[in-house]
Amino acid sequence: MSELAPTATKAELRAKALAKREALSDKQRTKSAQALARRDFPIDIISGMVISGYSPIRNEIDPAPLMQKLAALGARLALPVVNARGKSLTFRAWSPSDRLMLGPLGIPEPSPAAAELIPDIMLVPLAAFDRLGHRIGYGAGHYDYTFAHLRKSKAVTGIGVAFAVQEIEAVPALSHDVALDYVLTDKETFDFRSK
């Protein structure tokens, strides 16, 4: 077995996990998103708490059913706006009835007129995760940079959202990679706060 550089290993693990996610049918994806929303949320929702979600791309699990449930419990919702690489994401207020516009990367985002919010909880998409709370994203580092930036001034809880098939044995985490506090899947909730 040859030694691979950590980035090559991450790329290989990302490709394998994404292939498993791509293999899910539309029906399975819909059922999984609904199952995830029915699960108990690991944090008590306080009225006015800001929770950021995401607009699903590349067959990511759709967080909309979960976000609607959280809004019904009193949470204020936000979606990220992608800025330049190496810059923190910006979060803008969003409700399920709002129209979205395509951002520079083709990801649906709230209007620039929507209020900017700082999340208390960030629901984070991912390509793969392990049982230590490490995640593999798409390689741009947007969420790692955002956590590092926001946590300088506020405790922000990171919750990965994924299909159960995206779990892998181990993510080769680097020093700049930010571990998640939880991962929610359609089958299980993982709590990493004590690890």
Residue pairs with C-beta under 8 A, 6 or more apart in sequence:
4 12
6 172
6 174
9 172
10 136
10 139
10 171
10 172
11 139
13 128
13 136
13 168
13 171
13 172
14 127
14 128
14 136
14 138
14 139
16 128
16 168
17 127
17 128
17 136
17 165
17 166
17 168
18 58
18 127
18 128
20 163
20 165
20 166
21 59
21 60
21 127
21 163
21 165
21 166
22 59
23 165
24 32
24 59
24 163
24 165
29 59
29 61
29 62
29 163
30 62
31 186
32 61
32 163
32 164
32 186
33 61
33 62
33 63
33 64
33 65
33 66
33 186
34 65
35 186
35 187
36 61
36 63
36 65
36 66
36 161
36 184
36 185
36 186
37 65
37 66
37 68
37 69
39 184
39 186
39 189
40 189
41 66
41 69
41 70
41 73
41 184
42 159
42 182
42 184
42 189
42 191
43 121
43 157
43 159
45 51
45 70
45 73
45 74
45 75
46 74
47 74
47 75
48 74
48 75
48 76
49 74
49 75
49 76
49 120
49 121
50 75
50 76
50 77
50 78
50 91
50 117
50 118
50 119
50 120
50 121
51 67
51 70
51 75
51 76
51 77
51 78
51 119
51 120
51 121
51 122
51 123
52 77
52 78
52 79
52 80
52 91
52 117
52 119
52 121
52 122
52 123
53 63
53 64
53 66
53 67
53 77
53 78
53 79
53 94
53 123
54 60
54 63
54 79
54 80
54 123
54 124
54 125
54 161
55 79
55 100
55 107
55 108
55 109
56 62
56 63
56 64
56 125
57 106
57 107
57 125
58 138
60 125
60 161
61 125
61 161
61 162
61 163
61 186
63 123
63 125
63 161
64 96
66 123
66 161
66 184
67 77
67 96
67 123
68 96
70 77
71 77
71 95
71 96
76 93
76 117
77 93
77 94
77 95
77 96
78 91
78 92
78 93
78 94
78 110
78 117
78 119
79 91
79 92
79 94
79 100
79 108
79 109
79 110
80 89
80 90
80 91
80 109
80 142
80 146
81 89
81 90
81 91
81 92
81 103
81 109
81 110
81 112
82 89
82 103
82 104
82 105
82 107
82 109
82 142
83 89
83 90
85 140
85 141
85 142
86 141
86 145
87 145
88 145
88 146
88 149
88 150
89 142
89 143
89 146
90 116
91 116
91 117
91 118
91 119
92 109
92 110
92 111
92 112
92 114
92 115
92 116
92 117
93 110
93 114
93 115
93 116
93 117
94 100
94 110
94 114
98 110
98 111
98 114
99 111
100 108
100 109
100 110
101 108
101 109
101 110
101 111
102 108
102 109
103 109
118 150
118 154
118 156
119 150
119 156
120 154
120 155
120 156
120 157
121 156
121 157
121 158
121 159
122 143
122 146
122 147
122 156
122 157
122 158
122 159
123 159
123 161
124 135
124 143
124 158
124 159
124 160
124 161
124 180
125 137
125 160
125 161
125 162
126 135
126 136
126 137
126 160
126 161
126 162
126 166
126 183
127 135
127 136
127 137
127 138
127 166
128 135
128 136
128 166
128 167
128 168
128 171
129 135
129 136
129 160
129 162
129 166
129 167
129 168
129 171
129 180
129 183
129 190
130 167
130 168
130 169
130 170
130 171
131 167
131 190
132 170
132 171
132 173
132 179
132 192
132 195
133 160
133 179
133 180
133 181
133 182
133 183
133 190
133 192
133 195
134 170
134 171
134 173
134 177
134 179
134 180
135 143
135 160
135 171
135 177
135 179
135 180
135 183
136 168
136 171
137 143
137 144
141 176
143 158
143 178
144 176
144 177
144 178
147 156
147 158
147 178
148 176
148 178
150 156
157 181
157 182
158 178
158 179
158 180
158 181
158 182
159 180
159 181
159 182
159 183
159 184
160 180
160 182
160 183
160 184
161 183
161 184
161 185
162 183
162 184
162 185
163 185
163 186
164 185
164 186
164 187
164 188
166 185
167 185
171 177
173 179
179 192
179 195
180 192
181 191
181 192
181 193
182 189
182 190
182 191
182 192
182 193
183 189
183 190
183 192
184 190
